[in-house]
Amino acid sequence: MDHAGRLSRLRSGLDENEFDSLLVTHLPNVHYLCGFTGSAAALLVSDRGSILFTDGRYRTQAKEEVSGASIVIAGKSPAMAAAEWLGARRRGSSPLTMGVEMESLTAGMRSRLQAVLKGKTRLRSAPPLIERARMVKDAAEIRCIRRAVKLGASLFGIARKTIRPGVSEVEVAAAMEYAARCGGAEGMSFGTILASGKRSAIVHGRASGARIPRRGFVVCDFGVILTRYCSDRTRTVHVGRPSEEARQLYEAVLEAQQAAIAVVRPGVTAGEVDGAARGVLQKRKLTRYFTHSTGHGLGLEIHEAPRLAYGQFQKLEPGMVITIEPGAYIPGKWGVRIEDVVVVTPSGCEVLMPTDKELVII
């Protein structure tokens, strides 16, 4: 990964926003900028260079992983160590300005940082400079995501073999997660969603002890983490012979997904992609049952910018990786969702690991 290039571009952003330095405390952002994967870290970035602060547990790991930054092993909170380091080296009467990632700092931590800096450096909330950079993936990142999607997609075969009337949802999820680990996954992108029968109408129906009924939809939403990058996929199957109403619901969601994928290309806004899916469901009188956005970015985190929803004006760019996942959920009855990961290309888009999405009947 081009850590040096990422840090260099970030420093340009600091100048534009009139920051003397930026304290990076959101761990995925730390990893993105310097490669460190430990659970305790703060990265101080300024025009004079970058310093990673961590603790003694990660002395060896930091030396092996960190690129583009020097390393300081501290005996306290990495963020506090960074503030003390900065305060001890501050000279002059006029205060400096340090950007902080407010969403990853507690109010208590911010107060402690201000106390350590003693007015020599002012804290100011930074715009999402790193998150904006992370929206557009480079070739190495897309290769990582492609591998994660390939491994994740293979789990649907396990689900199809395991889903049977009377089997619990957690048994199916466990089989999928075991296969993921055997395949090299570092973990699951999120708790596997396995919702059957009436529970399929629960949008985020995590696998439970409920038994799969003799007839009804089963929503399978799953993803893996491989080389730190996430995958995400949803497939919906039907146990037993589906009614015509059930088939029509599935076909409506599939048509909505295909309509959304068809409009993905550079220059289109995230809201327009959402509108393409929502328009199909509106014609089928199902919009009130589509209760979430059409998709989201993914990468080092399962949910990243951009968000594909109504009123979102972010324009798509080549290299963005997004999910397309419309659904319809009728409370107390059933639900359907279909999802793929899509890469925006210079001329349109590519669906990663495309598969046949005709309704699977078990």
N, C-alpha and C positions, 0 to 999 in steps of 0.2 A: 504494500500500500504506500501511496505517496504522502507520507506524513510531513515531510519537509515542505512540499508544495502546499498542503492544507494549512500548515502553520503560517507560511508566508502570506497566503491570501487572507488569513484571519488578521494578520498584523495590518494589512492595508485597510481592513474594515474598522480596526481600532482607530486609526487616524481619521477616517471619515466620520466617526461618531465621537471624536474628541475624547477618547479614553487614553490614559497613559498606560494602563494595563487592564487585563481581564482575568478574573479568577474563575476558572472552569471547575465546577463541582458536580455536574451531572455526569455520572460515570460513563454512559454511552458516548458522550461528547469527548470525555477524556480519552477513551479508547480510539475514537475516530481521529483524534489529533496526534496521538503519540503511540498508540498500540497497546497501552497497558490494560490488563484485564482484571486486576485485583479489585477487592471490594472496598478499599479505603484509599482515596486519592484526591488530590486537588492539583490542578495544573495552572501555574501562573504564567501568563503570556504577556510579553511587552516587546517593544522594539529592540530591546537589548538581548532577547532570547526567551527561552521557555524553560521552566523548572517544574519537575514533577515532585510533589511531596507525598510520601506514603510512610507506612510504619515498618518496624523491623520484621514483621511476618513476610514482607514482600521484597526483602533486600535482594535475594537471588533472582526472583521472578522479574523484578523491575529491570535489572541489568540485562536480562535475556530479551525482554519485550520492548522496552522503551526506545523509540527512535525520534531524533530531532529535539530532544530535551535533556537537560542534565537532571540528576536525581538527588534528592535530599531525603534521608531517612530520619524521621522525627519520632519523638516519644509522646506525641499528643495528636489531637485531631489534625489531619492534613490541612484543612482550611485555616485553622488557628496558627499552625506552623508557618503557613505561607504569609499570613498577616504579620506575624512577629518578624519573619525574615525581611519583609518589605519595610516594616517600621524601623528596624535596626539600621537599615541602609539609607533611609530617607535623610537627605540633607537639604537645607534651604528653608526659606520662610513660607513660600506660597505652597498651598496644599495641592497634591496630585489627585487625579480622579481614577478610581478603579471600577470597572464594570463588574457586576455580579449577576449570576443566574438566579433571579429571585425565586423561581418556581422550585429550585432544589435547595434553597436555604430556609431554615426555620427562622421565625422572628427572633428567637433566643440566640441563634448563631449569628445573625446579623448584628445584634446588640453587642455580643462579645467581640466580634470583629472590629466594630467601631471603637470599643473601649481600648483594644490593643493598638489601633492605629492612632488614637489620641489626636484626631483632627489633622494629622499630617497627610492623610489620604482620605478623600471623600468616597463613599460608596454610592454608586448610581446603578439603577436597574439597566441591564444591557438588553438591546433588542435580540431576537433569536438569530444571531449571526451564524452560529454553527448549524442550527437546524435548517436554515435556508440553504447552506452549502450541502448538507446531507440529502436534501431533496433530489439532487441530480447525482446519480451514481456513476462512478467511473467504470471502465471495463473490468477491472479486477473485482469490484464489488458485484457487478452483474454476474460474473462467473460464480462467485460464492452463492448468490441468491439462486442462480440456476441449479446449482448442485443441491441446495436445500430444498427447492421445489421438487426436484426429481425424487429425492428421498421421501419427502412428505407425501407426494402423490402415490408412492408405492403402498402407503398404509391403507388406502381405500380397498385394495385387494384383500387385506386382512379383515377389514370391516365386513366386506361382503361374505367372507367365509364364516364369520363369527356371528353375525346377526341372524338370530332365529327366535321364533316365539318362545317365551319363557326364559330366555337368557337375560341376565341383568345388563343394564347399560354400562355399569362399571366394568363388567367382564369384557365387553367389547372394547372399551377404552383401554383397559389394561393390556389386552392383546396387541392393540395398535402401538401403545407406548413401549411395550417390551420389544416389538419389532423395530421401532425407531432407534432404541438404544443399541440393539444388536447391529443395526445398520450404520452406527457411528454417530448418531445424534448426541449433542452435548446436553440436550434437554428438549422439552416441548416449548413451543412459542407461547403457549397459554394452556390453561387447564382444558383438556379435550372436551368438546361439546358433543354430547351424544343424547339426543332428546327424541323419545319415541311416543307414538300415539298422541294423546292430547297434549303431552309435554312438548311435542314438536312446535307448538305455538309459542313456547317460551323462547325468546330470541337468543338469549345466552343460557340455554339449559344445560349446565354442566352435567356430566355423566352422574347418575344417581343409582340407588339400589333398585329402582323401578324395573319391573320385568317387561320385556318387549312384548306387545300384544300380538294377537294372531292376525290382526289386520290394522294397517295404518302406516303413516309416514314415519321415517326415522331420519332426522337431520344429523349429519356427521360433519363437524367443523373441527379441523385439526391442523397442526403445523409443527415443524421441528426447527431447532436451532442447530446449524452446522457451520463450523468456522465463524461463529459469532453472528451469522446472519439468519434471519427468520424466513420461514415459508408460511403460507396460509391457504387453505383450500376447504371448500364446503361442497359436499355432495348429499343429495337427499334420495333415499330409496323408499320403496313401498313394500311392506310385508303383506302377502296375500294379494288377491286380485283387486286392483283399484277400481273404484267407481268412475263413471264418466266425469263426474264433478271433480274428483281427485286428479284425473288426467288433465282436465282443463286448467286447474290451478297450477300444476307443474309446468304445463306448456306456456302459460302466461308468464311465469317467472323466468323460464328459459328464454322466451322471446325478449323479455326486458333486458336480460343479461346480454344477449346477442346485439340488441340495439345499442346498448351502452358501449360495448366493445367496438362496434362499427364506427363510432364517432371519435374514438380516441386518436388524436394526432397532435403534433405541435401547434400551439396557438389556440386550441380549444380550451375553454375554461373548465375548471372542475365542476362548476355548477351546470354547465351544458351537458356533461356526461351524466350527471345525476338526472337532469331533465329528460334525457333520452330514455332512461330506464323507467322513470316515473310516468312518462307519457304513455308507454305501453300499458302499464298497470292501470292508468286512469281510464283508458278505453275499455278495459276489462272490469271497471268499477271495483278495483282492488286497492286504490291508493291509500285508503284509511287503514289498510292492513300492512302497509309498508312503513314501518315505524323507525327506520334508521337510515343513515346515509348510504349511498350506493357503493362507497369504497373509501380507501385510505392508502396513504403511502406505507411502505414497510422497508425494513433494512436491518440495522442493528437493533431496532425495536419493532415490535409487532404493529404498533400504531405510530406513524410518523406523518409529517406534512407531505403532500397536501391532503386535505379532507375533501372528498367528492360529495358535496351536498348542495342543497338549494342556497343561493346567495353567495357561493364561494367563487371569487373572481380570479383566483390564481390560474395563470395560463400554464398548460402542460408544456414541458420541454423534453427534448430527446435525453434519455438517460433516467427519467423519472420511472420509478417502479411503483405500481399501484395495484390495489385489488378492485375487482368488479364483482359485487355481491348483493344484488337485489334479492328481496324476499317478500313473502306474504304470510301473515300469521293471523289465523282466525281463532280468537280465544275460546278455549274449551273444546276445540274441534281438531285442528291440525295446522301445520306450517310447512313451508318449503323455502329453502335458500340454496342458491347455486353460486359458487365463487371460484374465480381463477386469479392468478397473478399475471399482470400485464406489464411489459416494458414499452415505454414510449420510444419510438424510433424516429429518424429524420423524416420518414415518409408516412408514418402511421403508427402501428403498434405490433407487438409480437406477444401472443399468449404463451406463457411458459408451460411446457408439458400439456399441450392440448389433448383432450380425450373425448371420446364419444359421451355425450351428455343426455342421451335418450333415457327415459325413466327406467331404472333398474327395479325389477320385481323379484322379490325373494319369497 
